[in-house]
Amino acid sequence: MQSDNTRGALMMMAGMAAFTLNDTLMKLLSAELPLFQALFLRGVFTTLAFYLIARRMGVLRLHLAGRDRWLIALRVLAEAAAAWFFLTALFNMPLANLTAILQALPLTITLAGALFLGEKVGWQRLLAIVVGFSGVLLIVRPGADGFDTYAILALISVAFVTLRDLVTRRMSREVPSMTVALFTAGGVTLFAAIGSLGEDWVRPSAGGWGLIAGAVVFIIGGYLLSIMAVRVGELSVVSPFRYTGLIWALMLGLLVFGEWPDPLTMAGAGLIVATGLFTFYREARRARRAARQAAQTTAR
């Protein structure tokens, strides 16, 4: 019989595979549809699916406290900006390179938590963050013409995702995750609808509709699997398996697009993953130490 941590790890790996497959299908769709139209069509079906799932689970709450409404609005803006920068980069750069840059998220969120939320970060974790960002620079390195523009857009996307997660931490615990997901999906869809007004709409082919349908299924699957993973297993055990997304990106980038990162990009990705794993390891040790101290205090 599998343990909860094993099931959680498998769910997290499946979730990362689903997210990467969604990215792959959206990149394929870029050959047929403009960016905003692709984002809008995916968003319509994703929003509808989240609404039905939330209703089915009984966690649909449309009336929220004033503070939470403003936080959700800010989260939607951050998500919309992140989606635009991410998809612009995705449509124009190798999948594995983009995914490698996104692996810096645990480091940026840790740093932002220290700067803006007053969370304690020791010198070892700060050193890990510096090393991790060195890995990012190996990926986003300047060439003869300066930094790769699309890699910079990927970094901006990371910044907006970091803002999104900081805002999420400020929300009341009473706000269901599915409600947040529904509002976010709806807001991003509205943003894409407005953006698509400046594009020449294209009628999707049968294959294009298939790519859209697949992207909807995989992005919803990735979201639900990642949530279930952290609820089933221990966070410190399950979270490091997020890095399997880079493995999926390497395989799909090679098989679907014939792309393979150069040695410096691989070295940068390795640094980012290694420092991220170290951060998770430090957090796990701190949590175990705090639990032991609490148990000793209770025993007394």
VOVEXLUM-590444 format. One record per residue (C-alpha): residue number from 1; residue in one letter; x, y negated, z. Coordinates in steps of 0.001 Angstrom, whole numbers, padded with zeros to 6 digits. Example, Ala and Ser with C-alpha at 12.3 -4.5 7.8 and 13.67 -1.06 7.14 Angstrom:
ATOM	k	r	X	Y	Z
ATOM	1	a	012300	004500	007800
ATOM	2	s	013670	001060	007140
***
This chain:
ATOM	k	r	X	Y	Z
ATOM	1	m	000000	000000	000000
ATOM	2	q	001357	-003418	-000947
ATOM	3	s	001986	-005983	001764
ATOM	4	d	000374	-009440	001659
ATOM	5	n	003730	-010989	000769
ATOM	6	t	004216	-008572	-002128
ATOM	7	r	000749	-009320	-003480
ATOM	8	g	001382	-013035	-003043
ATOM	9	a	004681	-012820	-004910
ATOM	10	l	003079	-010890	-007783
ATOM	11	m	000266	-013451	-007969
ATOM	12	m	002746	-016302	-008051
ATOM	13	m	004734	-014668	-010849
ATOM	14	a	001517	-014066	-012790
ATOM	15	g	000487	-017672	-012179
ATOM	16	m	003786	-018999	-013509
ATOM	17	a	003434	-016750	-016554
ATOM	18	a	-000059	-018155	-017132
ATOM	19	f	001132	-021774	-016885
ATOM	20	t	003994	-021087	-019303
ATOM	21	l	001669	-019336	-021762
ATOM	22	n	-000604	-022385	-021604
ATOM	23	d	002383	-024609	-022433
ATOM	24	t	003320	-022316	-025313
ATOM	25	l	-000176	-022426	-026814
ATOM	26	m	-000359	-026220	-026456
ATOM	27	k	003022	-026557	-028195
ATOM	28	l	001736	-024364	-031034
ATOM	29	l	-001422	-026476	-031175
ATOM	30	s	000691	-029615	-031701
ATOM	31	a	001316	-028497	-035291
ATOM	32	e	-002406	-028869	-035988
ATOM	33	l	-003938	-031457	-033645
ATOM	34	p	-002917	-034890	-032323
ATOM	35	l	-001882	-034987	-028652
ATOM	36	f	-004928	-036715	-027163
ATOM	37	q	-007390	-034620	-029147
ATOM	38	a	-005707	-031401	-028013
ATOM	39	l	-005707	-032604	-024392
ATOM	40	f	-009358	-033685	-024637
ATOM	41	l	-010645	-030420	-026118
ATOM	42	r	-008763	-028354	-023547
ATOM	43	g	-009971	-030680	-020796
ATOM	44	v	-013668	-030420	-021687
ATOM	45	f	-013707	-026652	-021327
ATOM	46	t	-011385	-026672	-018304
ATOM	47	t	-013596	-029184	-016481
ATOM	48	l	-016720	-027150	-017226
ATOM	49	a	-015027	-023978	-016003
ATOM	50	f	-013856	-025643	-012760
ATOM	51	y	-017382	-026962	-012181
ATOM	52	l	-018921	-023513	-012580
ATOM	53	i	-016251	-021893	-010386
ATOM	54	a	-016700	-024523	-007666
ATOM	55	r	-020488	-024071	-007747
ATOM	56	r	-020084	-020307	-007593
ATOM	57	m	-017726	-020546	-004611
ATOM	58	g	-019956	-023058	-002856
ATOM	59	v	-017126	-025582	-002464
ATOM	60	l	-018462	-028336	-004705
ATOM	61	r	-018478	-031634	-002787
ATOM	62	l	-019229	-034710	-004865
ATOM	63	h	-019801	-037078	-001943
ATOM	64	l	-016495	-037862	-000241
ATOM	65	a	-015297	-040347	002338
ATOM	66	g	-014173	-043719	000975
ATOM	67	r	-010495	-043075	001691
ATOM	68	d	-010573	-039702	-000047
ATOM	69	r	-012336	-041217	-003070
ATOM	70	w	-009526	-043734	-003540
ATOM	71	l	-006892	-041035	-003070
ATOM	72	i	-008562	-038799	-005640
ATOM	73	a	-008738	-041739	-008059
ATOM	74	l	-005007	-042354	-007592
ATOM	75	r	-004350	-038639	-007992
ATOM	76	v	-006294	-038599	-011261
ATOM	77	l	-004252	-041529	-012600
ATOM	78	a	-001005	-039805	-011621
ATOM	79	e	-002141	-036520	-013194
ATOM	80	a	-003234	-038239	-016398
ATOM	81	a	000104	-040029	-016739
ATOM	82	a	002000	-036824	-015938
ATOM	83	a	-000023	-034905	-018541
ATOM	84	w	000673	-037496	-021244
ATOM	85	f	004415	-037659	-020591
ATOM	86	f	004635	-033872	-020204
ATOM	87	l	002768	-033053	-023421
ATOM	88	t	004671	-035688	-025395
ATOM	89	a	007895	-034045	-024239
ATOM	90	l	006493	-030540	-024798
ATOM	91	f	005504	-031313	-028381
ATOM	92	n	009023	-032540	-029178
ATOM	93	m	011595	-030575	-027164
ATOM	94	p	012440	-026926	-026444
ATOM	95	l	010069	-025230	-023993
ATOM	96	a	012852	-023829	-021790
ATOM	97	n	014624	-027194	-021493
ATOM	98	l	011406	-028890	-020405
ATOM	99	t	010580	-026125	-017941
ATOM	100	a	014097	-026323	-016486
ATOM	101	i	013649	-030044	-015797
ATOM	102	l	010335	-029344	-014072
ATOM	103	q	012096	-026989	-011655
ATOM	104	a	013418	-030140	-009955
ATOM	105	l	009929	-030777	-008537
ATOM	106	p	010543	-029140	-005124
ATOM	107	l	013616	-031356	-004745
ATOM	108	t	011840	-034581	-005761
ATOM	109	i	008897	-033806	-003487
ATOM	110	t	011251	-033130	-000566
ATOM	111	l	013057	-036419	-001171
ATOM	112	a	009821	-038364	-001595
ATOM	113	g	008432	-036842	001601
ATOM	114	a	011470	-038125	003467
ATOM	115	l	011318	-041588	001911
ATOM	116	f	007584	-042256	002026
ATOM	117	l	006064	-039877	004575
ATOM	118	g	008794	-039969	007214
ATOM	119	e	009503	-036229	006961
ATOM	120	k	012836	-035182	008431
ATOM	121	v	015476	-034059	005945
ATOM	122	g	018890	-032973	007239
ATOM	123	w	022198	-033559	005514
ATOM	124	q	022273	-030033	004098
ATOM	125	r	018952	-030519	002317
ATOM	126	l	020054	-033959	001108
ATOM	127	l	023211	-032371	-000302
ATOM	128	a	021069	-029723	-002003
ATOM	129	i	018960	-032478	-003572
ATOM	130	v	022087	-034244	-004894
ATOM	131	v	023406	-030980	-006370
ATOM	132	g	019989	-030241	-007873
ATOM	133	f	019854	-033631	-009553
ATOM	134	s	023339	-032983	-010901
ATOM	135	g	021804	-029968	-012604
ATOM	136	v	019124	-032211	-014084
ATOM	137	l	021827	-034490	-015497
ATOM	138	l	023443	-031492	-017206
ATOM	139	i	020139	-030939	-019009
ATOM	140	v	019341	-034606	-019696
ATOM	141	r	022953	-035421	-020594
ATOM	142	p	023763	-038378	-022846
ATOM	143	g	024951	-037649	-026323
ATOM	144	a	026457	-039947	-028891
ATOM	145	d	023172	-041870	-029103
ATOM	146	g	022402	-041905	-025377
ATOM	147	f	019964	-039835	-023392
ATOM	148	d	017423	-037646	-025155
ATOM	149	t	014213	-039718	-025165
ATOM	150	y	011926	-036729	-024658
ATOM	151	a	013995	-035436	-021755
ATOM	152	i	013533	-038840	-020127
ATOM	153	l	009768	-038497	-020657
ATOM	154	a	009963	-035116	-018922
ATOM	155	l	011660	-036776	-015947
ATOM	156	i	008948	-039445	-015850
ATOM	157	s	006390	-036632	-015804
ATOM	158	v	008208	-035147	-012793
ATOM	159	a	007959	-038542	-011058
ATOM	160	f	004195	-038708	-011614
ATOM	161	v	003683	-035116	-010451
ATOM	162	t	005634	-036014	-007311
ATOM	163	l	003320	-039002	-006761
ATOM	164	r	000323	-036725	-007311
ATOM	165	d	001505	-034291	-004648
ATOM	166	l	002274	-037081	-002169
ATOM	167	v	-001257	-038421	-002635
ATOM	168	t	-002658	-034912	-002198
ATOM	169	r	-000899	-034587	001168
ATOM	170	r	-002701	-037737	002329
ATOM	171	m	-006164	-036318	001628
ATOM	172	s	-008398	-034984	004376
ATOM	173	r	-008234	-031249	004876
ATOM	174	e	-012028	-031173	004546
ATOM	175	v	-011802	-031868	000795
ATOM	176	p	-011940	-028460	-001003
ATOM	177	s	-009106	-027728	-003435
ATOM	178	m	-011561	-026844	-006204
ATOM	179	t	-013302	-030202	-005811
ATOM	180	v	-009959	-031964	-006224
ATOM	181	a	-009223	-029818	-009282
ATOM	182	l	-012626	-030635	-010787
ATOM	183	f	-012260	-034399	-010332
ATOM	184	t	-008713	-034275	-011682
ATOM	185	a	-009641	-032239	-014753
ATOM	186	g	-012586	-034542	-015459
ATOM	187	g	-010473	-037670	-015038
ATOM	188	v	-007711	-036410	-017325
ATOM	189	t	-010327	-035435	-019917
ATOM	190	l	-011784	-038963	-019808
ATOM	191	f	-008272	-040412	-020190
ATOM	192	a	-007676	-038154	-023203
ATOM	193	a	-011034	-039128	-024713
ATOM	194	i	-010086	-042818	-024553
ATOM	195	g	-006644	-042130	-025988
ATOM	196	s	-008085	-040051	-028816
ATOM	197	l	-010024	-043089	-030101
ATOM	198	g	-006758	-044333	-031573
ATOM	199	e	-006077	-041064	-033389
ATOM	200	d	-007438	-039608	-036609
ATOM	201	w	-009470	-036631	-035491
ATOM	202	v	-008776	-033299	-037149
ATOM	203	r	-011243	-030423	-037390
ATOM	204	p	-009539	-027471	-035666
ATOM	205	s	-009170	-024303	-037685
ATOM	206	a	-010341	-020949	-036344
ATOM	207	g	-006784	-020360	-035162
ATOM	208	g	-006735	-023778	-033506
ATOM	209	w	-009910	-022994	-031556
ATOM	210	g	-008289	-019727	-030514
ATOM	211	l	-005252	-021610	-029189
ATOM	212	i	-007518	-024016	-027275
ATOM	213	a	-009509	-021142	-025771
ATOM	214	g	-006327	-019360	-024742
ATOM	215	a	-004894	-022534	-023188
ATOM	216	v	-008085	-023012	-021134
ATOM	217	v	-007977	-019432	-019869
ATOM	218	f	-004292	-019582	-018965
ATOM	219	i	-004328	-022975	-017248
ATOM	220	i	-007308	-021947	-015095
ATOM	221	g	-005692	-018574	-014402
ATOM	222	g	-002421	-020233	-013434
ATOM	223	y	-004166	-022607	-011070
ATOM	224	l	-006249	-019917	-009345
ATOM	225	l	-003393	-017412	-009112
ATOM	226	s	-001016	-019957	-007576
ATOM	227	i	-003649	-020912	-004982
ATOM	228	m	-004377	-017283	-004110
ATOM	229	a	-000649	-016552	-003877
ATOM	230	v	-000019	-019092	-001117
ATOM	231	r	-003168	-018024	000721
ATOM	232	v	-002313	-014318	000634
ATOM	233	g	001423	-014438	001372
ATOM	234	e	003705	-016552	003520
ATOM	235	l	004602	-019847	001853
ATOM	236	s	008345	-019412	002435
ATOM	237	v	008246	-015975	000784
ATOM	238	v	005910	-016748	-002098
ATOM	239	s	007019	-020251	-003165
ATOM	240	p	010477	-019289	-004543
ATOM	241	f	008739	-017115	-007142
ATOM	242	r	007636	-020345	-008846
ATOM	243	y	011071	-020290	-010448
ATOM	244	t	010078	-017255	-012521
ATOM	245	g	008372	-019827	-014757
ATOM	246	l	011821	-020617	-016138
ATOM	247	i	012345	-016966	-017079
ATOM	248	w	008999	-016910	-018889
ATOM	249	a	009925	-020138	-020677
ATOM	250	l	013258	-018704	-021812
ATOM	251	m	011603	-015563	-023177
ATOM	252	l	008686	-017331	-024879
ATOM	253	g	010939	-020070	-026228
ATOM	254	l	013092	-017417	-027896
ATOM	255	l	010283	-015140	-029101
ATOM	256	v	007805	-017781	-030285
ATOM	257	f	009964	-020744	-031301
ATOM	258	g	013405	-019197	-031810
ATOM	259	e	014884	-021549	-029180
ATOM	260	w	017624	-020792	-026688
ATOM	261	p	019238	-023395	-024382
ATOM	262	d	022923	-024187	-024741
ATOM	263	p	025362	-023207	-021940
ATOM	264	l	025286	-026629	-020240
ATOM	265	t	021492	-026570	-020082
ATOM	266	m	021580	-023064	-018613
ATOM	267	a	024166	-024192	-016054
ATOM	268	g	021980	-027155	-015114
ATOM	269	a	018934	-024923	-014761
ATOM	270	g	020945	-022559	-012561
ATOM	271	l	021984	-025416	-010267
ATOM	272	i	018394	-026633	-009935
ATOM	273	v	017047	-023167	-009140
ATOM	274	a	019869	-022390	-006695
ATOM	275	t	019363	-025614	-004736
ATOM	276	g	015606	-025129	-004758
ATOM	277	l	015984	-021626	-003353
ATOM	278	f	018341	-022978	-000696
ATOM	279	t	015715	-025546	000286
ATOM	280	f	013073	-022836	000616
ATOM	281	y	015510	-020730	002656
ATOM	282	r	016188	-023626	005036
ATOM	283	e	012468	-024254	005433
ATOM	284	a	011856	-020575	006221
ATOM	285	r	014584	-020597	008877
ATOM	286	r	013207	-023748	010467
ATOM	287	a	009700	-022285	010526
ATOM	288	r	010906	-019052	012159
ATOM	289	r	012956	-020999	014724
ATOM	290	a	009960	-023193	015571
ATOM	291	a	007733	-020116	015919
ATOM	292	r	010205	-018451	018289
ATOM	293	q	010476	-021594	020412
ATOM	294	a	006696	-021887	020572
ATOM	295	a	006405	-018228	021583
ATOM	296	q	009010	-018656	024313
ATOM	297	t	007251	-021755	025630
ATOM	298	t	003920	-019916	025707
ATOM	299	a	005496	-016917	027483
ATOM	300	r	006726	-019194	030255
***
